[in-house]
């Protein structure tokens, strides 16, 4: 069984691949994602770190996290 952070990262990655989330779209806040997935801030942070490292998302302090223009899909 995959860790929860990996399942969340997979779900967001799939949303980007399918076009449900597109370039420039803002992702929900970490707090809201935690509520949606019934998990902790740390778990969401780990999922976001993986997606950021893979090039799917980018964050801007005070603004939020969005889908990168040059994401791998």
PDB file of N, CA, C and O in Angstrom:
ATOM      1  N   UNK A   1       0.847  -1.190   0.000  1.00  0.00           N
ATOM      2  CA  UNK A   1       0.000   0.000   0.000  1.00  0.00           C
ATOM      3  C   UNK A   1       0.892   1.254   0.000  1.00  0.00           C
ATOM      4  O   UNK A   1       1.894   1.312   0.714  1.00  0.00           O
ATOM      5  N   UNK A   2       0.518   2.239  -0.799  1.00  0.00           N
ATOM      6  CA  UNK A   2       1.281   3.474  -0.900  1.00  0.00           C
ATOM      7  C   UNK A   2       1.055   4.358   0.326  1.00  0.00           C
ATOM      8  O   UNK A   2      -0.019   4.328   0.928  1.00  0.00           O
ATOM      9  N   UNK A   3       2.064   5.142   0.691  1.00  0.00           N
ATOM     10  CA  UNK A   3       1.844   6.130   1.755  1.00  0.00           C
ATOM     11  C   UNK A   3       0.792   7.150   1.312  1.00  0.00           C
ATOM     12  O   UNK A   3       0.607   7.394   0.120  1.00  0.00           O
ATOM     13  N   UNK A   4       0.124   7.728   2.274  1.00  0.00           N
ATOM     14  CA  UNK A   4      -0.948   8.689   1.978  1.00  0.00           C
ATOM     15  C   UNK A   4      -0.425   9.870   1.157  1.00  0.00           C
ATOM     16  O   UNK A   4      -1.095  10.306   0.220  1.00  0.00           O
ATOM     17  N   UNK A   5       0.761  10.395   1.489  1.00  0.00           N
ATOM     18  CA  UNK A   5       1.293  11.541   0.748  1.00  0.00           C
ATOM     19  C   UNK A   5       1.483  11.188  -0.721  1.00  0.00           C
ATOM     20  O   UNK A   5       1.299  12.036  -1.594  1.00  0.00           O
ATOM     21  N   UNK A   6       1.851   9.941  -0.996  1.00  0.00           N
ATOM     22  CA  UNK A   6       2.066   9.524  -2.381  1.00  0.00           C
ATOM     23  C   UNK A   6       0.734   9.419  -3.131  1.00  0.00           C
ATOM     24  O   UNK A   6       0.654   9.778  -4.305  1.00  0.00           O
ATOM     25  N   UNK A   7      -0.296   8.933  -2.464  1.00  0.00           N
ATOM     26  CA  UNK A   7      -1.623   8.853  -3.089  1.00  0.00           C
ATOM     27  C   UNK A   7      -2.148  10.255  -3.414  1.00  0.00           C
ATOM     28  O   UNK A   7      -2.753  10.465  -4.465  1.00  0.00           O
ATOM     29  N   UNK A   8      -1.915  11.216  -2.506  1.00  0.00           N
ATOM     30  CA  UNK A   8      -2.359  12.590  -2.738  1.00  0.00           C
ATOM     31  C   UNK A   8      -1.589  13.200  -3.905  1.00  0.00           C
ATOM     32  O   UNK A   8      -2.182  13.850  -4.766  1.00  0.00           O
ATOM     33  N   UNK A   9      -0.281  12.998  -3.940  1.00  0.00           N
ATOM     34  CA  UNK A   9       0.529  13.501  -5.054  1.00  0.00           C
ATOM     35  C   UNK A   9       0.063  12.877  -6.368  1.00  0.00           C
ATOM     36  O   UNK A   9      -0.047  13.573  -7.378  1.00  0.00           O
ATOM     37  N   UNK A  10      -0.210  11.580  -6.362  1.00  0.00           N
ATOM     38  CA  UNK A  10      -0.692  10.899  -7.569  1.00  0.00           C
ATOM     39  C   UNK A  10      -2.016  11.501  -8.044  1.00  0.00           C
ATOM     40  O   UNK A  10      -2.224  11.695  -9.242  1.00  0.00           O
ATOM     41  N   UNK A  11      -2.902  11.793  -7.100  1.00  0.00           N
ATOM     42  CA  UNK A  11      -4.211  12.349  -7.450  1.00  0.00           C
ATOM     43  C   UNK A  11      -4.064  13.733  -8.098  1.00  0.00           C
ATOM     44  O   UNK A  11      -4.710  14.021  -9.106  1.00  0.00           O
ATOM     45  N   UNK A  12      -3.224  14.572  -7.524  1.00  0.00           N
ATOM     46  CA  UNK A  12      -3.027  15.912  -8.077  1.00  0.00           C
ATOM     47  C   UNK A  12      -2.340  15.821  -9.438  1.00  0.00           C
ATOM     48  O   UNK A  12      -2.707  16.534 -10.373  1.00  0.00           O
ATOM     49  N   UNK A  13      -1.354  14.954  -9.545  1.00  0.00           N
ATOM     50  CA  UNK A  13      -0.655  14.741 -10.827  1.00  0.00           C
ATOM     51  C   UNK A  13      -1.652  14.300 -11.898  1.00  0.00           C
ATOM     52  O   UNK A  13      -1.607  14.781 -13.030  1.00  0.00           O
ATOM     53  N   UNK A  14      -2.548  13.384 -11.536  1.00  0.00           N
ATOM     54  CA  UNK A  14      -3.565  12.903 -12.480  1.00  0.00           C
ATOM     55  C   UNK A  14      -4.529  14.025 -12.887  1.00  0.00           C
ATOM     56  O   UNK A  14      -4.969  14.077 -14.035  1.00  0.00           O
ATOM     57  N   UNK A  15      -4.853  14.912 -11.955  1.00  0.00           N
ATOM     58  CA  UNK A  15      -5.729  16.038 -12.268  1.00  0.00           C
ATOM     59  C   UNK A  15      -5.069  16.973 -13.278  1.00  0.00           C
ATOM     60  O   UNK A  15      -5.739  17.541 -14.140  1.00  0.00           O
ATOM     61  N   UNK A  16      -3.758  17.125 -13.165  1.00  0.00           N
ATOM     62  CA  UNK A  16      -3.033  17.970 -14.118  1.00  0.00           C
ATOM     63  C   UNK A  16      -2.966  17.273 -15.479  1.00  0.00           C
ATOM     64  O   UNK A  16      -3.206  17.902 -16.510  1.00  0.00           O
ATOM     65  N   UNK A  17      -2.645  15.998 -15.488  1.00  0.00           N
ATOM     66  CA  UNK A  17      -2.558  15.249 -16.751  1.00  0.00           C
ATOM     67  C   UNK A  17      -3.882  15.238 -17.494  1.00  0.00           C
ATOM     68  O   UNK A  17      -3.904  15.333 -18.722  1.00  0.00           O
ATOM     69  N   UNK A  18      -4.981  15.123 -16.772  1.00  0.00           N
ATOM     70  CA  UNK A  18      -6.302  15.021 -17.398  1.00  0.00           C
ATOM     71  C   UNK A  18      -6.845  16.377 -17.844  1.00  0.00           C
ATOM     72  O   UNK A  18      -7.832  16.435 -18.577  1.00  0.00           O
ATOM     73  N   UNK A  19      -6.213  17.461 -17.411  1.00  0.00           N
ATOM     74  CA  UNK A  19      -6.703  18.787 -17.764  1.00  0.00           C
ATOM     75  C   UNK A  19      -7.676  19.361 -16.759  1.00  0.00           C
ATOM     76  O   UNK A  19      -8.158  20.480 -16.936  1.00  0.00           O
ATOM     77  N   UNK A  20      -7.975  18.612 -15.701  1.00  0.00           N
ATOM     78  CA  UNK A  20      -8.849  19.131 -14.658  1.00  0.00           C
ATOM     79  C   UNK A  20      -8.182  20.339 -13.985  1.00  0.00           C
ATOM     80  O   UNK A  20      -8.857  21.298 -13.610  1.00  0.00           O
ATOM     81  N   UNK A  21      -6.862  20.283 -13.840  1.00  0.00           N
ATOM     82  CA  UNK A  21      -6.059  21.422 -13.405  1.00  0.00           C
ATOM     83  C   UNK A  21      -5.160  21.796 -14.575  1.00  0.00           C
ATOM     84  O   UNK A  21      -4.496  20.929 -15.143  1.00  0.00           O
ATOM     85  N   UNK A  22      -5.127  23.058 -14.940  1.00  0.00           N
ATOM     86  CA  UNK A  22      -4.320  23.486 -16.083  1.00  0.00           C
ATOM     87  C   UNK A  22      -3.276  24.519 -15.657  1.00  0.00           C
ATOM     88  O   UNK A  22      -3.291  25.008 -14.528  1.00  0.00           O
ATOM     89  N   UNK A  23      -2.389  24.835 -16.565  1.00  0.00           N
ATOM     90  CA  UNK A  23      -1.318  25.784 -16.312  1.00  0.00           C
ATOM     91  C   UNK A  23      -1.844  27.048 -15.645  1.00  0.00           C
ATOM     92  O   UNK A  23      -2.791  27.673 -16.121  1.00  0.00           O
ATOM     93  N   UNK A  24      -1.212  27.411 -14.537  1.00  0.00           N
ATOM     94  CA  UNK A  24      -1.583  28.624 -13.822  1.00  0.00           C
ATOM     95  C   UNK A  24      -2.680  28.444 -12.790  1.00  0.00           C
ATOM     96  O   UNK A  24      -2.886  29.329 -11.959  1.00  0.00           O
ATOM     97  N   UNK A  25      -3.400  27.310 -12.817  1.00  0.00           N
ATOM     98  CA  UNK A  25      -4.444  27.087 -11.822  1.00  0.00           C
ATOM     99  C   UNK A  25      -3.833  27.018 -10.431  1.00  0.00           C
ATOM    100  O   UNK A  25      -2.777  26.419 -10.231  1.00  0.00           O
ATOM    101  N   UNK A  26      -4.509  27.635  -9.480  1.00  0.00           N
ATOM    102  CA  UNK A  26      -4.081  27.603  -8.090  1.00  0.00           C
ATOM    103  C   UNK A  26      -4.612  26.338  -7.423  1.00  0.00           C
ATOM    104  O   UNK A  26      -5.762  25.951  -7.631  1.00  0.00           O
ATOM    105  N   UNK A  27      -3.776  25.709  -6.634  1.00  0.00           N
ATOM    106  CA  UNK A  27      -4.202  24.564  -5.841  1.00  0.00           C
ATOM    107  C   UNK A  27      -4.803  25.082  -4.540  1.00  0.00           C
ATOM    108  O   UNK A  27      -4.485  26.190  -4.108  1.00  0.00           O
ATOM    109  N   UNK A  28      -5.667  24.289  -3.915  1.00  0.00           N
ATOM    110  CA  UNK A  28      -6.201  24.696  -2.610  1.00  0.00           C
ATOM    111  C   UNK A  28      -5.056  24.862  -1.604  1.00  0.00           C
ATOM    112  O   UNK A  28      -3.961  24.338  -1.809  1.00  0.00           O
ATOM    113  N   UNK A  29      -5.314  25.579  -0.542  1.00  0.00           N
ATOM    114  CA  UNK A  29      -4.317  25.745   0.513  1.00  0.00           C
ATOM    115  C   UNK A  29      -3.985  24.389   1.144  1.00  0.00           C
ATOM    116  O   UNK A  29      -4.754  23.434   1.033  1.00  0.00           O
ATOM    117  N   UNK A  30      -2.848  24.326   1.795  1.00  0.00           N
ATOM    118  CA  UNK A  30      -2.455  23.089   2.485  1.00  0.00           C
ATOM    119  C   UNK A  30      -3.524  22.708   3.506  1.00  0.00           C
ATOM    120  O   UNK A  30      -3.854  21.532   3.658  1.00  0.00           O
ATOM    121  N   UNK A  31      -4.059  23.701   4.201  1.00  0.00           N
ATOM    122  CA  UNK A  31      -5.098  23.435   5.209  1.00  0.00           C
ATOM    123  C   UNK A  31      -6.321  22.796   4.572  1.00  0.00           C
ATOM    124  O   UNK A  31      -6.853  21.808   5.076  1.00  0.00           O
ATOM    125  N   UNK A  32      -6.765  23.375   3.448  1.00  0.00           N
ATOM    126  CA  UNK A  32      -7.948  22.847   2.774  1.00  0.00           C
ATOM    127  C   UNK A  32      -7.676  21.452   2.202  1.00  0.00           C
ATOM    128  O   UNK A  32      -8.527  20.568   2.294  1.00  0.00           O
ATOM    129  N   UNK A  33      -6.503  21.256   1.617  1.00  0.00           N
ATOM    130  CA  UNK A  33      -6.154  19.920   1.115  1.00  0.00           C
ATOM    131  C   UNK A  33      -6.138  18.903   2.259  1.00  0.00           C
ATOM    132  O   UNK A  33      -6.594  17.770   2.102  1.00  0.00           O
ATOM    133  N   UNK A  34      -5.612  19.322   3.402  1.00  0.00           N
ATOM    134  CA  UNK A  34      -5.613  18.434   4.570  1.00  0.00           C
ATOM    135  C   UNK A  34      -7.018  18.049   4.992  1.00  0.00           C
ATOM    136  O   UNK A  34      -7.276  16.896   5.337  1.00  0.00           O
ATOM    137  N   UNK A  35      -7.934  19.020   4.963  1.00  0.00           N
ATOM    138  CA  UNK A  35      -9.333  18.737   5.305  1.00  0.00           C
ATOM    139  C   UNK A  35      -9.971  17.821   4.263  1.00  0.00           C
ATOM    140  O   UNK A  35     -10.684  16.881   4.614  1.00  0.00           O
ATOM    141  N   UNK A  36      -9.716  18.094   2.976  1.00  0.00           N
ATOM    142  CA  UNK A  36     -10.302  17.289   1.909  1.00  0.00           C
ATOM    143  C   UNK A  36      -9.836  15.835   1.972  1.00  0.00           C
ATOM    144  O   UNK A  36     -10.593  14.916   1.661  1.00  0.00           O
ATOM    145  N   UNK A  37      -8.586  15.639   2.375  1.00  0.00           N
ATOM    146  CA  UNK A  37      -8.013  14.290   2.404  1.00  0.00           C
ATOM    147  C   UNK A  37      -7.948  13.706   3.811  1.00  0.00           C
ATOM    148  O   UNK A  37      -7.384  12.630   4.014  1.00  0.00           O
ATOM    149  N   UNK A  38      -8.517  14.406   4.771  1.00  0.00           N
ATOM    150  CA  UNK A  38      -8.517  13.972   6.172  1.00  0.00           C
ATOM    151  C   UNK A  38      -7.121  13.564   6.635  1.00  0.00           C
ATOM    152  O   UNK A  38      -6.907  12.464   7.145  1.00  0.00           O
ATOM    153  N   UNK A  39      -6.189  14.478   6.443  1.00  0.00           N
ATOM    154  CA  UNK A  39      -4.814  14.183   6.821  1.00  0.00           C
ATOM    155  C   UNK A  39      -4.139  15.429   7.373  1.00  0.00           C
ATOM    156  O   UNK A  39      -4.724  16.512   7.393  1.00  0.00           O
ATOM    157  N   UNK A  40      -2.911  15.262   7.816  1.00  0.00           N
ATOM    158  CA  UNK A  40      -2.178  16.338   8.478  1.00  0.00           C
ATOM    159  C   UNK A  40      -1.474  17.265   7.493  1.00  0.00           C
ATOM    160  O   UNK A  40      -1.301  16.949   6.315  1.00  0.00           O
ATOM    161  N   UNK A  41      -1.082  18.400   8.011  1.00  0.00           N
ATOM    162  CA  UNK A  41      -0.307  19.378   7.245  1.00  0.00           C
ATOM    163  C   UNK A  41       0.982  18.747   6.727  1.00  0.00           C
ATOM    164  O   UNK A  41       1.366  18.968   5.578  1.00  0.00           O
ATOM    165  N   UNK A  42       1.645  17.969   7.564  1.00  0.00           N
ATOM    166  CA  UNK A  42       2.906  17.331   7.176  1.00  0.00           C
ATOM    167  C   UNK A  42       2.751  16.400   5.984  1.00  0.00           C
ATOM    168  O   UNK A  42       3.625  16.343   5.119  1.00  0.00           O
ATOM    169  N   UNK A  43       1.657  15.680   5.935  1.00  0.00           N
ATOM    170  CA  UNK A  43       1.395  14.773   4.814  1.00  0.00           C
ATOM    171  C   UNK A  43       1.195  15.565   3.528  1.00  0.00           C
ATOM    172  O   UNK A  43       1.726  15.199   2.479  1.00  0.00           O
ATOM    173  N   UNK A  44       0.433  16.646   3.609  1.00  0.00           N
ATOM    174  CA  UNK A  44       0.209  17.498   2.440  1.00  0.00           C
ATOM    175  C   UNK A  44       1.525  18.137   2.014  1.00  0.00           C
ATOM    176  O   UNK A  44       1.830  18.208   0.824  1.00  0.00           O
ATOM    177  N   UNK A  45       2.293  18.596   2.976  1.00  0.00           N
ATOM    178  CA  UNK A  45       3.586  19.211   2.673  1.00  0.00           C
ATOM    179  C   UNK A  45       4.499  18.246   1.921  1.00  0.00           C
ATOM    180  O   UNK A  45       5.194  18.648   0.989  1.00  0.00           O
ATOM    181  N   UNK A  46       4.499  16.989   2.319  1.00  0.00           N
ATOM    182  CA  UNK A  46       5.319  15.980   1.646  1.00  0.00           C
ATOM    183  C   UNK A  46       4.833  15.766   0.215  1.00  0.00           C
ATOM    184  O   UNK A  46       5.650  15.694  -0.703  1.00  0.00           O
ATOM    185  N   UNK A  47       3.534  15.665   0.010  1.00  0.00           N
ATOM    186  CA  UNK A  47       2.983  15.495  -1.342  1.00  0.00           C
ATOM    187  C   UNK A  47       3.354  16.685  -2.229  1.00  0.00           C
ATOM    188  O   UNK A  47       3.737  16.505  -3.385  1.00  0.00           O
ATOM    189  N   UNK A  48       3.239  17.895  -1.688  1.00  0.00           N
ATOM    190  CA  UNK A  48       3.568  19.099  -2.453  1.00  0.00           C
ATOM    191  C   UNK A  48       5.060  19.164  -2.764  1.00  0.00           C
ATOM    192  O   UNK A  48       5.449  19.604  -3.845  1.00  0.00           O
ATOM    193  N   UNK A  49       5.891  18.731  -1.829  1.00  0.00           N
ATOM    194  CA  UNK A  49       7.341  18.740  -2.049  1.00  0.00           C
ATOM    195  C   UNK A  49       7.709  17.817  -3.211  1.00  0.00           C
ATOM    196  O   UNK A  49       8.561  18.156  -4.032  1.00  0.00           O
ATOM    197  N   UNK A  50       7.073  16.666  -3.276  1.00  0.00           N
ATOM    198  CA  UNK A  50       7.335  15.722  -4.368  1.00  0.00           C
ATOM    199  C   UNK A  50       6.905  16.334  -5.701  1.00  0.00           C
ATOM    200  O   UNK A  50       7.661  16.291  -6.671  1.00  0.00           O
ATOM    201  N   UNK A  51       5.711  16.898  -5.756  1.00  0.00           N
ATOM    202  CA  UNK A  51       5.211  17.507  -6.999  1.00  0.00           C
ATOM    203  C   UNK A  51       6.070  18.691  -7.426  1.00  0.00           C
ATOM    204  O   UNK A  51       6.285  18.904  -8.619  1.00  0.00           O
ATOM    205  N   UNK A  52       6.558  19.456  -6.463  1.00  0.00           N
ATOM    206  CA  UNK A  52       7.422  20.595  -6.775  1.00  0.00           C
ATOM    207  C   UNK A  52       8.756  20.093  -7.341  1.00  0.00           C
ATOM    208  O   UNK A  52       9.247  20.629  -8.334  1.00  0.00           O
ATOM    209  N   UNK A  53       9.333  19.087  -6.725  1.00  0.00           N
ATOM    210  CA  UNK A  53      10.599  18.511  -7.186  1.00  0.00           C
ATOM    211  C   UNK A  53      10.462  17.922  -8.587  1.00  0.00           C
ATOM    212  O   UNK A  53      11.383  18.025  -9.397  1.00  0.00           O
ATOM    213  N   UNK A  54       9.326  17.310  -8.873  1.00  0.00           N
ATOM    214  CA  UNK A  54       9.089  16.710 -10.189  1.00  0.00           C
ATOM    215  C   UNK A  54       8.763  17.759 -11.257  1.00  0.00           C
ATOM    216  O   UNK A  54       8.751  17.441 -12.446  1.00  0.00           O
ATOM    217  N   UNK A  55       8.499  18.999 -10.850  1.00  0.00           N
ATOM    218  CA  UNK A  55       8.232  20.062 -11.813  1.00  0.00           C
ATOM    219  C   UNK A  55       6.774  20.274 -12.164  1.00  0.00           C
ATOM    220  O   UNK A  55       6.481  20.954 -13.147  1.00  0.00           O
ATOM    221  N   UNK A  56       5.848  19.716 -11.397  1.00  0.00           N
ATOM    222  CA  UNK A  56       4.416  19.866 -11.679  1.00  0.00           C
ATOM    223  C   UNK A  56       3.853  21.184 -11.160  1.00  0.00           C
ATOM    224  O   UNK A  56       2.974  21.776 -11.785  1.00  0.00           O
ATOM    225  N   UNK A  57       4.356  21.640 -10.022  1.00  0.00           N
ATOM    226  CA  UNK A  57       3.802  22.820  -9.373  1.00  0.00           C
ATOM    227  C   UNK A  57       4.924  23.777  -8.973  1.00  0.00           C
ATOM    228  O   UNK A  57       6.099  23.410  -8.939  1.00  0.00           O
ATOM    229  N   UNK A  58       4.524  25.016  -8.670  1.00  0.00           N
ATOM    230  CA  UNK A  58       5.459  25.997  -8.128  1.00  0.00           C
ATOM    231  C   UNK A  58       4.700  26.843  -7.126  1.00  0.00           C
ATOM    232  O   UNK A  58       3.495  27.058  -7.257  1.00  0.00           O
ATOM    233  N   UNK A  59       5.418  27.317  -6.129  1.00  0.00           N
ATOM    234  CA  UNK A  59       4.789  28.137  -5.105  1.00  0.00           C
ATOM    235  C   UNK A  59       5.387  29.519  -5.063  1.00  0.00           C
ATOM    236  O   UNK A  59       6.551  29.725  -5.406  1.00  0.00           O
ATOM    237  N   UNK A  60       4.578  30.455  -4.641  1.00  0.00           N
ATOM    238  CA  UNK A  60       5.019  31.829  -4.479  1.00  0.00           C
ATOM    239  C   UNK A  60       4.569  32.285  -3.099  1.00  0.00           C
ATOM    240  O   UNK A  60       3.370  32.316  -2.818  1.00  0.00           O
ATOM    241  N   UNK A  61       5.512  32.639  -2.237  1.00  0.00           N
ATOM    242  CA  UNK A  61       5.147  33.051  -0.881  1.00  0.00           C
ATOM    243  C   UNK A  61       4.089  34.156  -0.891  1.00  0.00           C
ATOM    244  O   UNK A  61       4.201  35.140  -1.623  1.00  0.00           O
ATOM    245  N   UNK A  62       3.077  33.972  -0.073  1.00  0.00           N
ATOM    246  CA  UNK A  62       2.009  34.951   0.034  1.00  0.00           C
ATOM    247  C   UNK A  62       0.961  34.859  -1.050  1.00  0.00           C
ATOM    248  O   UNK A  62      -0.074  35.520  -0.970  1.00  0.00           O
ATOM    249  N   UNK A  63       1.215  34.038  -2.073  1.00  0.00           N
ATOM    250  CA  UNK A  63       0.263  33.901  -3.178  1.00  0.00           C
ATOM    251  C   UNK A  63      -0.358  32.505  -3.170  1.00  0.00           C
ATOM    252  O   UNK A  63      -1.581  32.370  -3.181  1.00  0.00           O
ATOM    253  N   UNK A  64       0.468  31.481  -3.152  1.00  0.00           N
ATOM    254  CA  UNK A  64      -0.030  30.116  -3.133  1.00  0.00           C
ATOM    255  C   UNK A  64       0.736  29.221  -4.088  1.00  0.00           C
ATOM    256  O   UNK A  64       1.802  29.580  -4.589  1.00  0.00           O
ATOM    257  N   UNK A  65       0.176  28.062  -4.326  1.00  0.00           N
ATOM    258  CA  UNK A  65       0.801  27.056  -5.179  1.00  0.00           C
ATOM    259  C   UNK A  65      -0.029  26.911  -6.444  1.00  0.00           C
ATOM    260  O   UNK A  65      -1.256  26.825  -6.388  1.00  0.00           O
ATOM    261  N   UNK A  66       0.655  26.886  -7.596  1.00  0.00           N
ATOM    262  CA  UNK A  66      -0.057  26.773  -8.866  1.00  0.00           C
ATOM    263  C   UNK A  66       0.621  25.741  -9.764  1.00  0.00           C
ATOM    264  O   UNK A  66       1.763  25.342  -9.537  1.00  0.00           O
ATOM    265  N   UNK A  67      -0.118  25.323 -10.788  1.00  0.00           N
ATOM    266  CA  UNK A  67       0.399  24.391 -11.787  1.00  0.00           C
ATOM    267  C   UNK A  67       1.421  25.146 -12.646  1.00  0.00           C
ATOM    268  O   UNK A  67       1.141  26.232 -13.153  1.00  0.00           O
ATOM    269  N   UNK A  68       2.590  24.560 -12.796  1.00  0.00           N
ATOM    270  CA  UNK A  68       3.651  25.193 -13.591  1.00  0.00           C
ATOM    271  C   UNK A  68       3.301  25.199 -15.069  1.00  0.00           C
ATOM    272  O   UNK A  68       2.626  24.299 -15.568  1.00  0.00           O
ATOM    273  N   UNK A  69       3.770  26.225 -15.755  1.00  0.00           N
ATOM    274  CA  UNK A  69       3.556  26.339 -17.202  1.00  0.00           C
ATOM    275  C   UNK A  69       4.271  25.219 -17.947  1.00  0.00           C
ATOM    276  O   UNK A  69       3.735  24.672 -18.911  1.00  0.00           O
ATOM    277  N   UNK A  70       5.456  24.883 -17.513  1.00  0.00           N
ATOM    278  CA  UNK A  70       6.274  23.880 -18.207  1.00  0.00           C
ATOM    279  C   UNK A  70       6.282  22.534 -17.486  1.00  0.00           C
ATOM    280  O   UNK A  70       7.311  21.862 -17.417  1.00  0.00           O
ATOM    281  N   UNK A  71       5.124  22.149 -16.949  1.00  0.00           N
ATOM    282  CA  UNK A  71       5.052  20.878 -16.209  1.00  0.00           C
ATOM    283  C   UNK A  71       5.310  19.708 -17.153  1.00  0.00           C
ATOM    284  O   UNK A  71       5.179  19.854 -18.368  1.00  0.00           O
ATOM    285  N   UNK A  72       5.681  18.534 -16.599  1.00  0.00           N
ATOM    286  CA  UNK A  72       6.099  17.397 -17.428  1.00  0.00           C
ATOM    287  C   UNK A  72       5.047  16.775 -18.343  1.00  0.00           C
ATOM    288  O   UNK A  72       5.406  16.063 -19.280  1.00  0.00           O
ATOM    289  N   UNK A  73       3.767  17.020 -18.101  1.00  0.00           N
ATOM    290  CA  UNK A  73       2.738  16.324 -18.890  1.00  0.00           C
ATOM    291  C   UNK A  73       2.791  16.720 -20.320  1.00  0.00           C
ATOM    292  O   UNK A  73       1.998  16.232 -21.125  1.00  0.00           O
TER     293      UNK A  73
END
